[in-house]
Amino acid sequence: MRALTLRPGPAASMEVRDLPPPDPGPGELLVRGLALGVCGTDREIAGGRYGAAPAGRDWMVLGHESLGRVEQAPPGSGFSPGDLVVGVVRRPDPVPCGACARGYFDMCRNGRYRERGIKELDGYGAEHWTVECDYAVALDPGLEGVGVLLEPTSIVVKAWQQVDLVGGRSWFEPRRVLVTGAGPVGLLAALVGVERGLEVHVLDRVGRGPKPGLVRSLGAAYHSAGPREVMDGVRPDVVIEATGAAQVVFAALSGTAPYGVLCLTGVSPAGRRVTVDAGAVNRDLVLENDAVVGSVNANLDHYRQAASLLARADRSWLGGLITRRVPLDRFREAFTAHDDDVKVVIDLSRP
């Protein structure tokens, strides 16, 4: 079978190589790969800035945003050949820490977790892959065209859960949300906000392309002005930050309404500096009882909630998020960003 592989490190090199078909072990599914989403984490790994190969070798199969169809399933597993499935990314650490031991491996305390296609485990970028039944999530059969969005949707589900938990420390009835960034995570976060009946605003730096239309078709407002101007105009109760851009993050820190919640999902690159009035930021956070929380990864419960969310969402709108599909043998095109990109997908079923 063919697989997209890479040697992590400064001299990272991607290639499609032929590998023996995987042999499912006890309690594992054999899955035919259909699609693989490409995100910023994958590009960082491809650029040699992140990633760790499995023990005993210097390469790994890339990819963590999966979609496949079951070919073999153990009896009594709850899965059957033909089922549409996604594999969960993270596995709990072997120690385990208290969080991992209770199923909250997205909140691992000691950093010994492993992640498919990212850290010490092969990913899902292959024509066939295996996954433990306990770490596979079934999808509605009608989601074959968009089910690869499940992993980013799980990130969004967790982020909104964190907002609810933080807001729940007192009376909390948000009316207005600002999502910063109109990539897949930002647009899916906006979808959740609309589903909750909130007034949704989305900020992104581009003024053309598919993003404004995708936002407006949700019934949300699209903004492309400066972050401070938008924050002052919207005064959101909740901000879901999905850019990692330092200027946007710091504008959001002091830009919410009183008792605002800022949830950070974007990872900022190191080495970029901005000038900030730290005293003013501190004053606003304290005097207005604001809260800032970081959120990354997702556990099984988030994946299952995300599967339900996708099943009830408008399929044509979800399809609009996938702006490019490339075959496996042209994988390099997926790692070259285009101005109109939202989500780029590698089609594993095409040569």
Residue, then its C-alpha position, 0 to 999 in steps of 0.5 A: m500500500r502507499a503511505l505519506t511518510l516523513r522523517p521528523g526534524p530539521a531535514a524533514s523529508m516527505e515522500v510517498r512510499d510503499l509499505p506492507p498492508p497493516d495487520p490488525g491486532p486484537g481489538e483493532l479495525l482494518v480501515r481503508g483510508l479515504a481522506l486526510g485533512v492537512c492543517g497547520t500542525d502538519r505543515e509545522i511537522a513538514g517544516g521540521r519544527y515539530g513531530a517525533a517518529p515511533a521508537g526504533r525508527d527515524w520516519m513515520v506515517l504522517g496525518h492526524e485528520s482521518l476518514g476511512r471505511v471499515e474493511q475488517a472488524p472484530p466480532g462484538s466490536g460494534f463496527s461492521p465492514g462498510d462503516l464510515v469511521v475516524g480515528v482519534v488522534r491522542r492516546p493516554d500516557p502509559v504511566p498514566c497521569g490522573a487525567c489520562a487515567r480518567g479518560y481526559f487524555d486531552m488534559c494530560r499532565n505529564g506530557r507522555y501522551r502519544e499522537r497519531g501522525i504527530k508524536e511517536l505513533d504512525g498517522y492515518g495518511a495511508e491507503h490502509w490503517t488500523v485503529e483500536c476499536d476504543y479509539a474509532v468513532a463512527l460517522d453518519p453514512g451521509l458524511e463521506g464527503v465531509g467526515v474528514l472535518l471531524e477532528p477539527t470539529s472535536i477541537v471546537v466542541k472542546a473549546w465551547q465546553q471550556v467556555d461553558l465550564v469557565g462561564g459557569r463559575s457565576w451566572f452566565e448568559p452570553r449573547r454575542v460571540l466573536v470568532t477570530g480566524a475563518g479557517p476550519v476551526g474558526l468557521l466550525a466554531a461559528l457554526v456552533g455559536v449559530e446553533r446556540g442561538l448567539e449573535v455571531h461575528v467572525l474576524d479574518r484578514v481577507g476580504r475576498g474568497p470563500k470565507p465571507g460567504l461561508v460566514r454570511s450563509l450561517g447568518a453571522a457577520y463577517h469583519s476584516a477590519g483591524p482587531r482592536e476596531v472590531m473588538d470595540g465595535v462588537r464587545p463580545d461576551v465570548v471570544i474563540e481565538a483561532t489565529g494564534a496571531a499575537q496582535v489579535v490575542f492581545a486585542a481580545l484580552s482587553g476587548t470583551a464585555p465584562y465577565g468575558v471569556l476568551c478561549l485560545t485555540g490558535v498556537s502562536p509562533a515564538g519570536r514575534r514581539v508586540t508592544v502591550d500595555a500589560g498594566a491595562v490588560n491586567r486591570d481589565l481582566v481583574l476589574e471585569n472578572d474576565a477569564v482566559v483559557g487555553s484549549v487543545n486536542a479532544n477526548l472521546d466524548h468530544y469526538r462523539q459530540a462532534a460526530s453528532l454536530l456534523a450529522r445535523a449540520d448542512r452538508s452543502w455548507l460543510g462541503g464549502l469548507i473543503t476548498r481543495r482536494v488533491p490526490l496522494d501522488r500530488f501531496r506537495e500541493a496540499f502543503t503549499a498554501h493558497d489565498d483561497d484555502v480553507k481546508v485542503v484534503i488529500d484524497l487517499s482513494r485516488p492515485 
